[in-house]
């Protein structure tokens, strides 16, 4: 059995540390096709694409990713990986509107188990006894409440790549529990590295202090 191992270089934190082959792959794709597949706006070879409702500029020529709302701030590595790999890989395929567990994807168990598993402890700490706050944070990120668990939310990680989070709240018998969900078509838009990075961003954006 093939074991999935993330390709993120150890210690990488920022967009300008994204390895050159990511940019080369994007530069080899016609920009019109990348824009059509992702729903990105395209202007003179530059893309504008939101991640959790926050718009970013991606300039393959300058190998630049910029947060449009905070242009003076450095963009993190995960955001850059998600945007560049999505623009490179995405097919012109809509979301399936059907949720899967990451474990149902080829190699997807790594998102739930093992050394690279998605850290869900911050979700439980923030929302395990305050599920209404989870819904508020999801709505602030362009998402909303959906069916599932005690509370579930759906968030637009990318315009055609929704992510889900299911939460069972703590009670006198059981601790709180959180489980991520993905769209059934997600691997048409991101590989597992990109999906893992997007899922990490989901946890980060939900639990960070609102600006």
C-alpha positions in Angstrom: 0.0 0.0 0.0 1.3 3.4 -0.9 1.6 5.8 2.0 1.0 9.4 1.4 3.8 11.8 2.5 3.4 15.6 2.3 5.9 17.4 0.1 6.1 20.5 2.1 9.8 21.3 2.8 10.6 21.2 6.6 10.4 24.6 8.2 8.7 26.3 5.3 6.4 29.1 6.5 5.9 31.7 3.8 4.7 32.0 0.2 8.1 33.1 -1.1 9.5 29.7 0.0 7.2 27.8 -2.4 9.5 25.6 -4.5 10.0 26.8 -8.1 8.5 23.7 -9.7 5.0 24.8 -8.5 5.4 28.0 -10.3 6.8 26.4 -13.4 3.8 24.0 -13.6 1.4 26.9 -13.4 3.4 28.9 -16.0 3.1 25.9 -18.4 -0.7 26.0 -18.2 -2.6 28.5 -20.4 -3.9 31.1 -18.0 -7.4 31.2 -19.6 -7.8 27.5 -18.9 -6.7 28.0 -15.3 -9.1 30.9 -14.8 -12.0 29.0 -16.3 -11.4 25.9 -14.2 -11.1 27.7 -10.9 -13.5 30.7 -11.4 -10.6 33.1 -10.9 -10.6 36.6 -12.3 -7.8 37.0 -14.9 -6.1 40.3 -15.8 -2.9 40.5 -17.8 -1.7 37.1 -16.6 -2.5 37.8 -13.0 -5.2 35.8 -11.1 -7.5 36.9 -8.3 -9.0 34.0 -6.3 -10.5 33.9 -2.8 -9.6 31.4 -0.1 -12.3 31.3 2.6 -13.8 34.5 1.1 -10.5 36.4 1.4 -9.2 37.5 -2.1 -5.6 36.9 -3.2 -3.6 38.0 -6.2 -1.5 35.3 -7.8 1.2 36.6 -10.3 3.0 33.7 -11.9 5.4 36.0 -13.7 6.7 37.5 -10.5 6.1 34.3 -8.4 4.0 36.4 -6.1 1.0 35.7 -3.9 -0.5 38.7 -2.2 -3.4 39.2 0.2 -5.4 41.9 -1.5 -6.9 43.1 1.8 -3.6 43.1 3.6 -1.0 43.8 0.9 1.8 44.7 3.3 1.6 41.3 5.1 3.5 38.2 4.0 1.3 35.4 2.8 1.8 32.0 4.5 3.1 28.9 2.7 -0.1 26.9 3.0 -2.2 29.6 1.2 0.4 29.9 -1.6 0.5 26.1 -2.0 -3.3 25.9 -2.2 -3.7 28.7 -4.7 -0.8 27.8 -7.1 -1.5 24.1 -7.1 -5.3 24.7 -7.5 -4.7 27.0 -10.5 -2.4 24.3 -12.0 -4.5 21.2 -11.3 -8.2 22.2 -11.3 -10.5 20.7 -13.9 -13.5 22.6 -15.1 -15.7 20.5 -12.8 -18.3 21.8 -10.3 -18.4 20.6 -6.7 -20.3 17.4 -6.3 -22.4 18.7 -3.5 -21.8 15.4 -1.7 -19.6 15.1 1.3 -17.1 12.4 2.0 -14.8 11.7 4.9 -11.1 12.3 3.9 -10.5 8.6 4.7 -12.7 7.7 1.6 -10.1 9.4 -0.7 -7.1 7.5 -2.0 -4.4 8.2 0.6 -6.8 10.4 2.5 -6.5 8.6 5.8 -3.3 10.7 6.4 -5.5 13.8 6.9 -7.1 12.0 9.9 -4.4 9.8 11.3 -0.6 9.7 11.7 2.0 12.4 12.0 0.5 14.7 9.4 -3.1 14.5 10.6 -5.2 17.6 10.7 -5.0 19.1 14.2 -8.6 19.4 15.4 -7.8 20.2 19.1 -8.1 24.0 18.5 -11.6 23.4 17.1 -12.7 21.4 20.1 -11.1 24.0 22.5 -12.9 26.9 20.8 -16.2 25.4 20.0 -16.7 22.2 21.9 -19.0 23.9 24.4 -19.9 26.9 22.2 -21.2 25.5 18.9 -23.1 28.7 18.1 -19.8 30.5 17.9 -18.6 28.0 15.2 -21.6 28.9 13.1 -20.8 32.6 13.5 -17.2 32.1 12.5 -18.2 30.0 9.5 -20.5 32.7 8.3 -17.8 35.3 8.7 -15.7 33.2 6.3 -18.4 33.0 3.7 -19.9 29.7 4.9 -23.0 28.6 6.7 -24.6 25.9 8.8 -25.5 22.6 7.2 -26.9 19.3 8.2 -24.9 16.8 10.2 -23.6 16.0 13.7 -24.8 18.3 16.6 -23.6 21.2 14.5 -22.1 21.2 11.0 -20.8 24.0 8.8 -19.8 24.2 5.1 -17.1 26.7 4.1 -16.0 27.9 0.6 -12.3 26.9 0.9 -12.1 27.8 -2.8 -15.0 28.8 -5.1 -15.4 25.2 -6.3 -13.9 23.4 -3.3 -16.1 23.4 -0.2 -14.9 22.0 3.1 -17.1 20.8 5.9 -16.7 20.5 9.7 -18.9 18.4 11.8 -18.9 18.9 15.6 -20.4 16.9 18.4 -20.5 19.0 21.5 -19.3 18.0 24.9 -21.7 16.8 27.5 -21.6 15.1 30.9 -20.7 11.7 29.4 -18.6 12.4 26.3 -15.9 14.9 25.3 -16.4 17.1 22.2 -15.4 15.6 18.9 -14.8 17.2 15.5 -14.5 15.6 12.1 -13.7 17.2 8.7 -15.5 16.5 5.5 -14.6 17.1 1.8 -16.5 17.4 -1.4 -16.5 14.2 -3.5 -14.9 15.9 -6.4 -12.1 17.5 -4.4 -9.2 15.6 -6.0 -10.2 17.1 -9.4 -9.1 20.4 -8.0 -6.3 19.7 -5.5 -3.9 16.9 -4.8 -3.6 15.6 -1.2 -0.8 18.2 -0.4 -3.1 21.0 -1.4 -6.1 19.5 0.4 -4.1 19.1 3.6 -2.9 22.7 3.4 -6.5 23.9 2.7 -7.8 21.9 5.7 -5.1 23.4 7.9 -6.2 26.9 6.8 -9.8 26.0 7.7 -8.8 25.3 11.3 -6.6 28.4 11.4 -9.2 30.7 10.0 -12.0 29.4 12.2 -10.0 29.7 15.4 -8.0 32.9 14.8 -9.1 36.1 16.3 -11.4 38.0 13.9 -9.9 41.2 12.4 
